[in-house]
Amino acid sequence: MFKTISVPADCEVIRFLNAKKVKPAEIHGQLVEIYGENVMTDGMVRKWVRQFIDGRTNVHDEARSGRPSVVNDGLVAKVNDKIREKRRFTIRMLFDEFPQI
């Protein structure tokens, strides 16, 4: 069984084929041919090609500003425990029990 190719690897392929002047539709076709239907969409391939044409060289996501997530493994475990403790746990009860969410 084949391992799923990560997005940065897909983008490296797109960057390489774009540098060889391969059209976005053909790039997408080649990705589908090799990796199957679970590869990124044609629209996403076109978006990456536009970004590479505009000068982007990094295939990894840039850091974004914003509120950090409060969800962590400990909180998930606590929520799971509460739900298992009382099966008729409502969203309101979840909010009352875990207001930080």
GROMACS elastic network, one bead per residue, 0.5 to 0.9 nm:
[ bonds ]
;  ai    aj funct       b0    kb
    2     5     6  0.87477   500
    2    35     6  0.87073   500
    4    35     6  0.80090   500
    4    38     6  0.84710   500
    4    39     6  0.86855   500
    5     8     6  0.84048   500
    5     9     6  0.63972   500
    5    10     6  0.67580   500
    5    35     6  0.78272   500
    5    39     6  0.81645   500
    6     9     6  0.54169   500
    6    10     6  0.64303   500
    6    11     6  0.87931   500
    7    11     6  0.60784   500
    7    12     6  0.85879   500
    7    39     6  0.87878   500
    7    40     6  0.80636   500
    7    59     6  0.83806   500
    7    60     6  0.85104   500
    8    12     6  0.61726   500
    8    13     6  0.87361   500
    8    59     6  0.54565   500
    8    60     6  0.60560   500
    8    61     6  0.87804   500
    9    12     6  0.50561   500
    9    13     6  0.64610   500
    9    14     6  0.87180   500
    9    59     6  0.82348   500
   10    13     6  0.51956   500
   10    14     6  0.62955   500
   10    15     6  0.86814   500
   10    31     6  0.80279   500
   10    39     6  0.82215   500
   10    40     6  0.81409   500
   11    15     6  0.59789   500
   11    16     6  0.84371   500
   11    45     6  0.81667   500
   11    48     6  0.71724   500
   11    49     6  0.89601   500
   11    59     6  0.59821   500
   11    60     6  0.87567   500
   12    15     6  0.50134   500
   12    16     6  0.60947   500
   12    17     6  0.86071   500
   12    59     6  0.67542   500
   13    16     6  0.50786   500
   13    17     6  0.61271   500
   13    18     6  0.83872   500
   13    27     6  0.85182   500
   13    31     6  0.85486   500
   14    17     6  0.52320   500
   14    18     6  0.58651   500
   14    19     6  0.84501   500
   14    24     6  0.82544   500
   14    27     6  0.66598   500
   14    28     6  0.84703   500
   14    31     6  0.88315   500
   14    45     6  0.71594   500
   14    48     6  0.73901   500
   14    49     6  0.69531   500
   14    52     6  0.89292   500
   15    18     6  0.51085   500
   15    19     6  0.61424   500
   15    20     6  0.87364   500
   15    48     6  0.79571   500
   15    49     6  0.70557   500
   15    52     6  0.66681   500
   15    57     6  0.83256   500
   15    59     6  0.85623   500
   16    19     6  0.51998   500
   16    20     6  0.65357   500
   16    21     6  0.89877   500
   17    21     6  0.65123   500
   17    22     6  0.54720   500
   17    23     6  0.82353   500
   17    24     6  0.87404   500
   17    27     6  0.67900   500
   18    22     6  0.52962   500
   18    23     6  0.70266   500
   18    24     6  0.75050   500
   18    27     6  0.79405   500
   18    49     6  0.65495   500
   18    52     6  0.79226   500
   18    53     6  0.83094   500
   19    22     6  0.74849   500
   19    52     6  0.88239   500
   19    53     6  0.89361   500
   22    25     6  0.85002   500
   22    26     6  0.65910   500
   22    27     6  0.65161   500
   23    26     6  0.53179   500
   23    27     6  0.62578   500
   23    28     6  0.88087   500
   23    49     6  0.89129   500
   24    28     6  0.62060   500
   24    29     6  0.85511   500
   24    42     6  0.76069   500
   24    43     6  0.89819   500
   24    45     6  0.63469   500
   24    46     6  0.55702   500
   24    49     6  0.67912   500
   25    28     6  0.51777   500
   25    29     6  0.61918   500
   25    30     6  0.87318   500
   25    42     6  0.66711   500
   25    45     6  0.80244   500
   25    46     6  0.77386   500
   26    30     6  0.61796   500
   26    31     6  0.86139   500
   27    30     6  0.51907   500
   27    31     6  0.62643   500
   27    32     6  0.87160   500
   27    42     6  0.86307   500
   27    45     6  0.75311   500
   28    31     6  0.50708   500
   28    32     6  0.61954   500
   28    33     6  0.85049   500
   28    39     6  0.84998   500
   28    40     6  0.80056   500
   28    41     6  0.74061   500
   28    42     6  0.56474   500
   28    45     6  0.63797   500
   28    46     6  0.85739   500
   29    32     6  0.51883   500
   29    33     6  0.60534   500
   29    34     6  0.86707   500
   29    42     6  0.83609   500
   30    34     6  0.61670   500
   30    35     6  0.83789   500
   31    34     6  0.53133   500
   31    35     6  0.57071   500
   31    36     6  0.72403   500
   31    37     6  0.86077   500
   31    39     6  0.67461   500
   31    40     6  0.83505   500
   32    35     6  0.53202   500
   32    37     6  0.54852   500
   32    38     6  0.76991   500
   32    39     6  0.62552   500
   32    40     6  0.85585   500
   33    36     6  0.58424   500
   33    37     6  0.81569   500
   35    38     6  0.72282   500
   35    39     6  0.64254   500
   36    39     6  0.63379   500
   37    40     6  0.82113   500
   37    41     6  0.87884   500
   38    41     6  0.85208   500
   40    43     6  0.81929   500
   40    44     6  0.62270   500
   40    45     6  0.68834   500
   41    44     6  0.52400   500
   41    45     6  0.63912   500
   41    46     6  0.87423   500
   42    45     6  0.50851   500
   42    46     6  0.62616   500
   42    47     6  0.86665   500
   43    46     6  0.50762   500
   43    47     6  0.61949   500
   43    48     6  0.87379   500
   44    48     6  0.62003   500
   44    49     6  0.85418   500
   45    48     6  0.51924   500
   45    49     6  0.61799   500
   45    50     6  0.86809   500
   46    49     6  0.50349   500
   46    50     6  0.61919   500
   46    51     6  0.86448   500
   47    50     6  0.51774   500
   47    51     6  0.62902   500
   47    52     6  0.87442   500
   48    51     6  0.50244   500
   48    52     6  0.61832   500
   48    53     6  0.85695   500
   48    56     6  0.88693   500
   48    59     6  0.89212   500
   49    52     6  0.51144   500
   49    53     6  0.61214   500
   49    54     6  0.85473   500
   50    53     6  0.50495   500
   50    54     6  0.61144   500
   50    55     6  0.87650   500
   50    56     6  0.88913   500
   51    55     6  0.64658   500
   51    56     6  0.54980   500
   51    57     6  0.85548   500
   52    55     6  0.51371   500
   52    57     6  0.64503   500
   52    58     6  0.88662   500
   53    56     6  0.71945   500
   56    59     6  0.79703   500
   58    61     6  0.79174   500
   58    62     6  0.86454   500
   61    64     6  0.86154   500
   65    68     6  0.85471   500
   67    70     6  0.89750   500
   69    72     6  0.79904   500
   69   101     6  0.89975   500
   70    75     6  0.83502   500
   70   100     6  0.72394   500
   70   101     6  0.68177   500
   71    74     6  0.81624   500
   71    75     6  0.61284   500
   71    76     6  0.70027   500
   71   101     6  0.74243   500
   72    75     6  0.54070   500
   72    76     6  0.63159   500
   72    77     6  0.87456   500
   73    76     6  0.51123   500
   73    77     6  0.61751   500
   73    78     6  0.86930   500
   74    77     6  0.51399   500
   74    78     6  0.62826   500
   74    79     6  0.87497   500
   75    78     6  0.50479   500
   75    79     6  0.62049   500
   75    80     6  0.85597   500
   75    98     6  0.87722   500
   76    79     6  0.51805   500
   76    80     6  0.61341   500
   76    81     6  0.85928   500
   77    80     6  0.50797   500
   77    81     6  0.61234   500
   77    82     6  0.86898   500
   78    81     6  0.50685   500
   78    82     6  0.62683   500
   78    83     6  0.86956   500
   79    82     6  0.51438   500
   79    83     6  0.62218   500
   79    84     6  0.86224   500
   79    94     6  0.77806   500
   79    97     6  0.88364   500
   79    98     6  0.81225   500
   80    83     6  0.51557   500
   80    84     6  0.61321   500
   80    85     6  0.84674   500
   81    84     6  0.51543   500
   81    85     6  0.59874   500
   81    86     6  0.87330   500
   82    86     6  0.63602   500
   82    87     6  0.84285   500
   82    89     6  0.77651   500
   82    94     6  0.84746   500
   82    97     6  0.88469   500
   83    86     6  0.53305   500
   83    87     6  0.55667   500
   83    88     6  0.76704   500
   83    89     6  0.58144   500
   83    90     6  0.88929   500
   83    94     6  0.86834   500
   84    87     6  0.57470   500
   84    89     6  0.86749   500
   85    89     6  0.86548   500
   86    89     6  0.56968   500
   87    90     6  0.88240   500
   89    92     6  0.83173   500
   89    93     6  0.62748   500
   89    94     6  0.70691   500
   90    93     6  0.51076   500
   90    94     6  0.62249   500
   90    95     6  0.86926   500
   91    95     6  0.62218   500
   91    96     6  0.86480   500
   92    95     6  0.50643   500
   92    96     6  0.62120   500
   92    97     6  0.85770   500
   93    97     6  0.60172   500
   93    98     6  0.83953   500
   94    97     6  0.51564   500
   94    98     6  0.58725   500
   94    99     6  0.79064   500
   94   101     6  0.88669   500
   95    98     6  0.51531   500
   95    99     6  0.51069   500
   95   100     6  0.81086   500
   95   101     6  0.71898   500
   96    99     6  0.57856   500
   98   101     6  0.60252   500
